[in-house]
Amino acid sequence: MKYTIIIEKGRESGYVAYAPALKGCVSQGETKAEAMGNIKEAIGAYVEALLEDGLPIPTEIGKDIVELEVTAR
């Protein structure tokens, strides 16, 4: 499975990573690379818990992506 991951600069330090398709699946790290590694682990645990509970695994099938470029006036 493939999921979109968002990595943002943390409010105080480090980085926060989350997978929008997996509600509540969030992790963090001191660097972007660490945050990416941590969110991959979190996604694995999240999906494993869904499987154990017999719940459906969310997908991103049919997802549309829009890119915009906004210029300041």
C-alpha positions in Angstrom: 0.0 0.0 0.0 1.0 3.6 -0.6 0.0 6.5 1.5 0.6 10.2 1.2 2.7 11.5 4.1 2.8 15.2 5.2 5.9 16.3 7.1 5.8 19.8 8.6 8.2 21.8 10.8 7.2 21.4 14.5 5.9 24.3 16.5 8.8 24.3 18.8 11.4 21.9 17.3 11.8 19.0 15.0 9.2 17.7 12.5 5.7 16.2 12.6 4.6 13.6 10.1 1.1 12.3 9.4 -0.9 10.3 6.9 -4.1 12.1 6.1 -5.8 8.8 5.0 -5.1 7.2 8.4 -7.0 9.3 10.9 -4.9 9.9 14.0 -1.7 8.3 12.6 0.9 10.9 13.6 4.6 10.7 14.5 7.6 13.1 14.9 11.3 13.3 14.7 14.2 15.7 15.2 14.9 15.6 11.4 12.8 15.0 8.4 14.4 11.7 7.8 13.8 10.6 11.4 10.1 11.8 11.1 9.8 9.7 7.9 11.2 6.6 9.5 8.9 7.1 12.5 5.8 7.6 10.5 6.5 4.4 8.5 6.7 2.5 11.8 3.5 4.2 13.0 1.7 3.3 9.7 2.8 -0.4 10.1 1.4 -0.5 13.7 -1.8 1.3 12.7 -2.5 -1.1 9.8 -1.6 -4.1 11.9 -4.1 -3.0 14.6 -6.8 -2.6 12.0 -6.2 -6.1 10.7 -6.2 -7.6 14.3 -9.6 -5.9 14.9 -11.0 -7.0 11.6 -11.5 -3.4 10.4 -11.1 -2.2 6.9 -7.8 -0.6 5.8 -8.2 2.8 4.3 -6.9 3.4 0.8 -6.2 6.4 -1.3 -7.8 5.0 -4.5 -9.6 7.7 -6.4 -7.7 10.5 -4.7 -7.2 13.6 -6.7 -4.2 15.9 -6.3 -4.3 19.6 -7.2 -1.2 21.7 -7.3 -1.5 25.5 -7.2 1.1 28.2 -7.6 0.1 31.4 -5.9 2.1 34.6 -6.5 2.1 37.5 -4.2 0.9 40.9 -5.6 
